[in-house]
Amino acid sequence: MEAEQRKSRAAEFLKEEEPFRRNAFLIIKKMVELNKQVQQKALVDEILHSIFFLGKIRNPSVSPEDILSDGNMLNELKSRFPELFKLYSSQLPRRSPFSCVLDMIVLLLGRQNETDIIGRLRNLIKDLELGESRDLVSSTICVSNRTDNKDQVKYYGVSMSAPGPFPKQLMIAASCLGGWDRYVAGAVMTYFPKKTKNPDFDGTIKLKDVRCQAFDLLGEDVKPPCRSCANMFGLTTAEKKEWVYGNCAENESLSNLFKHEKTIKEQARPTSAKYDEKREKVENDLKKELKKWLGCRGFKWNDKFYSPQ
């Protein structure tokens, strides 16, 4: 009886883990192919680290060897990126994996070609033939640009591609602390992780002279902002649904906009009287929570974020 139970548990584990492993392998393979056209070794390095980290914190964990079933590919990647195979178990990624896919496509097609970029990502997802699983694949892309002059450079972002609620929570925290622009992170931390507004801190912002538009990557629809994005960024919407704060593509897209458009960023500066005074405490509190969450999965963080080579 005990042997049968063990066998049953093993079968369930394989069934549960297979989509993650399969999707991870297919996405890595696709990135290696795209890199032959774009020559962006750092993006391959980064996506490998991000995926391996997410495998590490799964329960039970999934190793790079479990993901890279092609021995030749495994050995080649180990040779090209030896550091990431050492550091995925101690350093955190700054963003979830599909953001690297997005960057590769933007570099391949040119950032002003919005329609082509969205279409290429939709086709890429279809080509992966993922079935019902959406592990490691973003469902939404967002495009942001300033609207107050003719030089409307476009900046992109995708929704969190972490597989499941807990990994997504970890990645949102990591993005707040190590990836996103300060103002975007502050807006997210106003509500995250409790999904209710922090009574002692208000980092919400109001966008001015900015277009911020989301599109479905799993279909053909334009997506209106959810209530969470309206609360954080002042976006106009009739939607009532509040998604997890930090999940939406708007966060990454606006973060990329702010990192390059300083005037637009300053126009959106948080107006709360005690913003600067309270910001450091909120960040430190989130860091403590993140360490506690990581500890639940046996991950010993060395307080560093991974920097691809």
Kinemage of the C-alpha trace (Angstrom):
@kinemage 1
@onewidth
@group {chain A} dominant
@subgroup {mainchain}
@vectorlist {calphas} color= white
{ca met a 1} P 0.000 0.000 0.000
{ca glu a 2} L 2.775 2.446 0.966
{ca ala a 3} L 4.649 1.710 -2.265
{ca glu a 4} L 1.506 2.408 -4.281
{ca gln a 5} L 0.983 5.693 -2.445
{ca arg a 6} L 4.556 6.750 -3.179
{ca lys a 7} L 4.079 5.865 -6.828
{ca ser a 8} L 0.847 7.834 -6.938
{ca arg a 9} L 2.473 10.880 -5.334
{ca ala a 10} L 5.349 10.681 -7.823
{ca ala a 11} L 2.902 10.540 -10.725
{ca glu a 12} L 1.027 13.570 -9.387
{ca phe a 13} L 4.302 15.453 -8.971
{ca leu a 14} L 5.262 14.727 -12.582
{ca lys a 15} L 1.838 15.805 -13.791
{ca glu a 16} L 2.023 19.033 -11.795
{ca glu a 17} L 5.593 19.934 -12.750
{ca glu a 18} L 5.516 18.991 -16.424
{ca pro a 19} L 4.012 22.288 -17.714
{ca phe a 20} L 6.644 24.357 -15.914
{ca arg a 21} L 9.535 22.243 -17.179
{ca arg a 22} L 8.156 22.019 -20.699
{ca asn a 23} L 7.390 25.724 -20.984
{ca ala a 24} L 10.760 26.662 -19.486
{ca phe a 25} L 12.607 24.503 -22.009
{ca leu a 26} L 10.617 25.832 -24.980
{ca ile a 27} L 11.069 29.472 -23.960
{ca ile a 28} L 14.809 29.029 -23.402
{ca lys a 29} L 15.112 27.328 -26.779
{ca lys a 30} L 13.234 30.203 -28.428
{ca met a 31} L 15.465 32.794 -26.764
{ca val a 32} L 18.601 30.988 -27.943
{ca glu a 33} L 17.197 31.057 -31.498
{ca leu a 34} L 16.286 34.759 -31.310
{ca asn a 35} L 19.719 35.588 -29.951
{ca lys a 36} L 21.268 34.385 -33.200
{ca gln a 37} L 19.496 37.305 -34.904
{ca val a 38} L 19.845 39.976 -32.213
{ca gln a 39} L 23.111 39.019 -30.468
{ca gln a 40} L 21.973 39.967 -26.959
{ca lys a 41} L 23.796 37.475 -24.779
{ca ala a 42} L 22.822 39.337 -21.590
{ca leu a 43} L 19.115 38.700 -22.210
{ca val a 44} L 19.718 34.961 -22.533
{ca asp a 45} L 21.789 35.100 -19.349
{ca glu a 46} L 19.013 36.983 -17.539
{ca ile a 47} L 16.120 34.776 -18.606
{ca leu a 48} L 18.036 31.640 -17.631
{ca his a 49} L 18.677 33.032 -14.163
{ca ser a 50} L 15.048 34.104 -13.750
{ca ile a 51} L 13.688 30.716 -14.837
{ca phe a 52} L 16.172 28.753 -12.740
{ca phe a 53} L 15.289 30.881 -9.696
{ca leu a 54} L 11.596 30.138 -10.193
{ca gly a 55} L 12.458 26.454 -10.470
{ca lys a 56} L 14.507 26.676 -7.286
{ca ile a 57} L 11.650 28.116 -5.207
{ca arg a 58} L 9.091 25.615 -6.450
{ca asn a 59} L 7.974 22.963 -4.003
{ca pro a 60} L 9.547 20.496 -4.726
{ca ser a 61} L 12.284 22.435 -6.513
{ca val a 62} L 13.137 21.966 -10.184
{ca ser a 63} L 16.814 22.101 -11.137
{ca pro a 64} L 18.377 23.438 -14.368
{ca glu a 65} L 19.157 19.820 -15.238
{ca asp a 66} L 15.448 18.995 -14.869
{ca ile a 67} L 14.558 21.850 -17.237
{ca leu a 68} L 17.266 21.422 -19.876
{ca ser a 69} L 16.560 17.877 -20.996
{ca asp a 70} L 18.810 18.389 -24.029
{ca gly a 71} L 22.255 17.488 -22.678
{ca asn a 72} L 24.095 19.347 -25.435
{ca met a 73} L 22.170 22.543 -24.752
{ca leu a 74} L 22.757 22.188 -21.010
{ca asn a 75} L 26.503 21.794 -21.447
{ca glu a 76} L 26.719 24.652 -23.928
{ca leu a 77} L 24.813 27.039 -21.646
{ca lys a 78} L 26.901 26.006 -18.636
{ca ser a 79} L 29.993 26.830 -20.642
{ca arg a 80} L 28.673 30.219 -21.813
{ca phe a 81} L 27.083 31.309 -18.519
{ca pro a 82} L 28.945 29.643 -15.649
{ca glu a 83} L 28.095 32.357 -13.084
{ca leu a 84} L 24.329 32.081 -13.368
{ca phe a 85} L 24.461 28.341 -12.643
{ca lys a 86} L 26.162 29.272 -9.359
{ca leu a 87} L 24.067 32.312 -8.442
{ca tyr a 88} L 20.467 31.369 -9.259
{ca ser a 89} L 20.222 29.827 -5.780
{ca ser a 90} L 21.458 32.893 -3.879
{ca gln a 91} L 20.671 36.035 -5.912
{ca leu a 92} L 17.265 37.317 -6.999
{ca pro a 93} L 16.122 38.217 -10.505
{ca arg a 94} L 14.934 41.783 -11.082
{ca arg a 95} L 11.989 40.740 -13.269
{ca ser a 96} L 10.089 37.696 -14.465
{ca pro a 97} L 11.215 35.711 -17.529
{ca phe a 98} L 8.886 36.895 -20.291
{ca ser a 99} L 10.168 40.456 -19.888
{ca cys a 100} L 13.416 39.223 -21.461
{ca val a 101} L 11.483 37.758 -24.389
{ca leu a 102} L 9.792 41.131 -24.829
{ca asp a 103} L 13.129 42.968 -24.861
{ca met a 104} L 14.495 40.583 -27.475
{ca ile a 105} L 11.503 41.182 -29.761
{ca val a 106} L 11.693 44.956 -29.295
{ca leu a 107} L 15.383 44.911 -30.262
{ca leu a 108} L 14.629 42.695 -33.252
{ca leu a 109} L 11.770 44.799 -34.651
{ca gly a 110} L 12.488 48.329 -33.368
{ca arg a 111} L 10.615 49.948 -30.511
{ca gln a 112} L 8.439 52.192 -32.661
{ca asn a 113} L 6.859 49.220 -34.460
{ca glu a 114} L 4.152 48.658 -31.855
{ca thr a 115} L 1.772 46.601 -34.012
{ca asp a 116} L 4.547 44.297 -35.211
{ca ile a 117} L 5.877 43.776 -31.680
{ca ile a 118} L 2.460 42.844 -30.299
{ca gly a 119} L 1.752 40.574 -33.263
{ca arg a 120} L 5.142 38.866 -33.014
{ca leu a 121} L 4.663 38.110 -29.306
{ca arg a 122} L 1.166 36.725 -29.952
{ca asn a 123} L 2.518 34.464 -32.700
{ca leu a 124} L 5.459 33.404 -30.553
{ca ile a 125} L 3.091 32.280 -27.795
{ca lys a 126} L 0.984 30.368 -30.342
{ca asp a 127} L 4.101 28.707 -31.775
{ca leu a 128} L 5.092 27.457 -28.323
{ca glu a 129} L 1.903 25.324 -28.329
{ca leu a 130} L 1.571 25.554 -24.576
{ca gly a 131} L -1.856 23.952 -24.365
{ca glu a 132} L -3.754 25.034 -21.260
{ca ser a 133} L -0.631 25.934 -19.285
{ca arg a 134} L 0.434 29.579 -19.003
{ca asp a 135} L 3.476 28.973 -16.801
{ca leu a 136} L 6.189 31.559 -17.562
{ca val a 137} L 4.117 33.291 -20.254
{ca ser a 138} L 2.695 36.802 -19.858
{ca ser a 139} L -0.943 37.352 -20.802
{ca thr a 140} L -0.722 41.124 -21.364
{ca ile a 141} L 1.544 43.727 -22.950
{ca cys a 142} L 1.376 47.453 -22.247
{ca val a 143} L 2.673 50.344 -24.359
{ca ser a 144} L 3.453 53.725 -22.777
{ca asn a 145} L 4.602 56.941 -24.376
{ca arg a 146} L 4.475 60.656 -23.686
{ca thr a 147} L 1.812 62.625 -25.572
{ca asp a 148} L 3.053 66.199 -25.153
{ca asn a 149} L 5.428 66.286 -28.111
{ca lys a 150} L 6.125 64.653 -31.467
{ca asp a 151} L 8.974 62.490 -30.146
{ca gln a 152} L 6.730 59.721 -28.849
{ca val a 153} L 9.244 56.998 -28.054
{ca lys a 154} L 7.381 53.843 -27.043
{ca tyr a 155} L 8.156 51.822 -23.944
{ca tyr a 156} L 6.852 48.327 -23.303
{ca gly a 157} L 6.106 46.018 -20.425
{ca val a 158} L 4.453 42.659 -19.872
{ca ser a 159} L 2.497 41.202 -16.989
{ca met a 160} L 4.188 39.003 -14.400
{ca ser a 161} L 5.056 35.629 -15.906
{ca ala a 162} L 5.765 33.846 -12.626
{ca pro a 163} L 3.980 30.472 -12.392
{ca gly a 164} L 1.434 30.717 -9.575
{ca pro a 165} L 0.415 33.133 -6.802
{ca phe a 166} L 3.378 32.604 -4.467
{ca pro a 167} L 6.129 32.917 -7.117
{ca lys a 168} L 4.299 35.965 -8.458
{ca gln a 169} L 4.322 37.499 -4.988
{ca leu a 170} L 8.079 36.948 -4.754
{ca met a 171} L 8.694 38.475 -8.173
{ca ile a 172} L 6.575 41.559 -7.447
{ca ala a 173} L 8.542 42.156 -4.250
{ca ala a 174} L 11.852 41.641 -6.077
{ca ser a 175} L 10.777 44.034 -8.834
{ca cys a 176} L 9.818 46.671 -6.264
{ca leu a 177} L 13.180 46.395 -4.515
{ca gly a 178} L 15.526 45.772 -7.411
{ca gly a 179} L 13.909 46.343 -10.791
{ca trp a 180} L 11.205 48.957 -11.215
{ca asp a 181} L 11.538 52.711 -11.220
{ca arg a 182} L 11.259 54.209 -7.747
{ca tyr a 183} L 7.904 55.911 -8.320
{ca val a 184} L 6.279 52.818 -9.814
{ca ala a 185} L 7.615 50.663 -6.981
{ca gly a 186} L 6.286 53.175 -4.443
{ca ala a 187} L 2.823 53.049 -5.994
{ca val a 188} L 2.817 49.243 -5.864
{ca met a 189} L 4.082 49.127 -2.264
{ca thr a 190} L 1.183 51.380 -1.237
{ca tyr a 191} L -1.097 48.346 -1.680
{ca phe a 192} L 1.189 45.314 -1.884
{ca pro a 193} L 1.082 42.662 -0.529
{ca lys a 194} L -2.166 43.092 1.426
{ca lys a 195} L -4.237 44.498 -1.475
{ca thr a 196} L -5.483 47.258 0.823
{ca lys a 197} L -4.054 50.754 0.961
{ca asn a 198} L -1.338 51.307 3.559
{ca pro a 199} L -2.741 53.888 6.016
{ca asp a 200} L 0.782 55.144 6.797
{ca phe a 201} L 2.190 55.455 3.281
{ca asp a 202} L 0.877 56.844 0.004
{ca gly a 203} L 3.111 56.444 -3.036
{ca thr a 204} L 0.315 56.637 -5.611
{ca ile a 205} L 0.917 58.849 -8.637
{ca lys a 206} L -1.099 60.701 -11.271
{ca leu a 207} L 0.065 60.435 -14.858
{ca lys a 208} L 0.176 63.559 -16.998
{ca asp a 209} L 0.695 63.681 -20.766
{ca val a 210} L 1.073 59.890 -20.901
{ca arg a 211} L -0.605 57.214 -22.978
{ca cys a 212} L -0.647 53.863 -21.173
{ca gln a 213} L -2.463 51.150 -23.173
{ca ala a 214} L -2.626 47.414 -22.549
{ca phe a 215} L -3.323 44.609 -25.043
{ca asp a 216} L -4.180 40.937 -24.611
{ca leu a 217} L -1.407 38.594 -25.760
{ca leu a 218} L -3.587 35.484 -25.614
{ca gly a 219} L -6.284 37.062 -27.792
{ca glu a 220} L -6.798 40.130 -29.963
{ca asp a 221} L -8.396 42.516 -27.492
{ca val a 222} L -7.407 45.911 -26.168
{ca lys a 223} L -7.482 45.705 -22.352
{ca pro a 224} L -8.758 48.583 -20.221
{ca pro a 225} L -6.867 49.339 -16.993
{ca cys a 226} L -8.010 47.308 -13.994
{ca arg a 227} L -9.053 48.951 -10.739
{ca ser a 228} L -5.588 48.319 -9.266
{ca cys a 229} L -3.898 50.369 -12.010
{ca ala a 230} L -6.498 53.092 -11.590
{ca asn a 231} L -5.774 53.238 -7.865
{ca met a 232} L -1.990 53.328 -8.300
{ca phe a 233} L -1.567 55.499 -11.384
{ca gly a 234} L -4.797 57.442 -11.739
{ca leu a 235} L -5.719 55.692 -15.002
{ca thr a 236} L -9.332 56.125 -16.100
{ca thr a 237} L -11.387 52.926 -16.144
{ca ala a 238} L -14.839 51.508 -15.535
{ca glu a 239} L -13.375 48.175 -14.422
{ca lys a 240} L -14.109 47.017 -10.871
{ca lys a 241} L -11.712 44.056 -10.772
{ca glu a 242} L -8.644 44.503 -8.560
{ca trp a 243} L -5.788 42.238 -9.601
{ca val a 244} L -2.777 41.640 -7.400
{ca tyr a 245} L -0.959 44.958 -7.176
{ca gly a 246} L 2.214 44.742 -9.247
{ca asn a 247} L 0.943 41.985 -11.548
{ca cys a 248} L -0.144 44.113 -14.501
{ca ala a 249} L 1.905 45.028 -17.577
{ca glu a 250} L 1.359 48.729 -16.839
{ca asn a 251} L 3.912 48.583 -14.005
{ca glu a 252} L 6.832 47.533 -16.192
{ca ser a 253} L 5.819 49.729 -19.110
{ca leu a 254} L 5.540 52.874 -16.976
{ca ser a 255} L 8.753 51.990 -15.173
{ca asn a 256} L 10.610 51.864 -18.489
{ca leu a 257} L 9.027 55.161 -19.518
{ca phe a 258} L 10.049 56.883 -16.281
{ca lys a 259} L 13.615 55.587 -16.527
{ca his a 260} L 14.061 57.406 -19.836
{ca glu a 261} L 11.634 60.346 -19.684
{ca lys a 262} L 12.699 62.331 -16.624
{ca thr a 263} L 10.343 65.273 -17.222
{ca ile a 264} L 7.312 62.997 -17.409
{ca lys a 265} L 8.479 61.181 -14.307
{ca glu a 266} L 8.770 64.346 -12.258
{ca gln a 267} L 5.304 65.446 -13.341
{ca ala a 268} L 4.006 62.239 -11.757
{ca arg a 269} L 5.897 62.650 -8.499
{ca pro a 270} L 3.890 61.391 -5.482
{ca thr a 271} L 2.196 64.298 -3.708
{ca ser a 272} L 1.803 62.706 -0.281
{ca ala a 273} L 3.317 64.997 2.369
{ca lys a 274} L 5.182 62.179 4.114
{ca tyr a 275} L 6.212 60.198 1.027
{ca asp a 276} L 9.976 60.659 1.396
{ca glu a 277} L 9.823 60.258 5.164
{ca lys a 278} L 7.932 56.952 5.020
{ca arg a 279} L 9.443 55.433 1.889
{ca glu a 280} L 12.528 53.842 3.450
{ca lys a 281} L 10.516 52.114 6.192
{ca val a 282} L 8.048 50.662 3.707
{ca glu a 283} L 10.905 49.359 1.569
{ca asn a 284} L 12.672 47.825 4.575
{ca asp a 285} L 9.438 46.194 5.729
{ca leu a 286} L 8.932 44.641 2.303
{ca lys a 287} L 12.509 43.367 2.268
{ca lys a 288} L 11.909 41.629 5.614
{ca glu a 289} L 8.718 40.059 4.267
{ca leu a 290} L 10.502 38.925 1.120
{ca lys a 291} L 13.230 37.233 3.144
{ca lys a 292} L 10.582 35.477 5.207
{ca trp a 293} L 8.772 34.262 2.084
{ca leu a 294} L 12.015 33.031 0.553
{ca gly a 295} L 12.843 31.239 3.792
{ca cys a 296} L 9.616 29.262 3.469
{ca arg a 297} L 11.121 27.698 0.350
{ca gly a 298} L 14.593 27.236 1.805
{ca phe a 299} L 16.093 29.993 -0.345
{ca lys a 300} L 18.967 31.836 1.342
{ca trp a 301} L 19.146 35.263 -0.272
{ca asn a 302} L 22.506 37.062 -0.067
{ca asp a 303} L 20.778 40.481 -0.455
{ca lys a 304} L 22.017 40.831 -4.045
{ca phe a 305} L 20.160 41.009 -7.353
{ca tyr a 306} L 21.583 39.159 -10.309
{ca ser a 307} L 23.353 41.222 -12.972
{ca pro a 308} L 23.619 39.413 -16.318
{ca gln a 309} L 26.935 39.544 -18.136
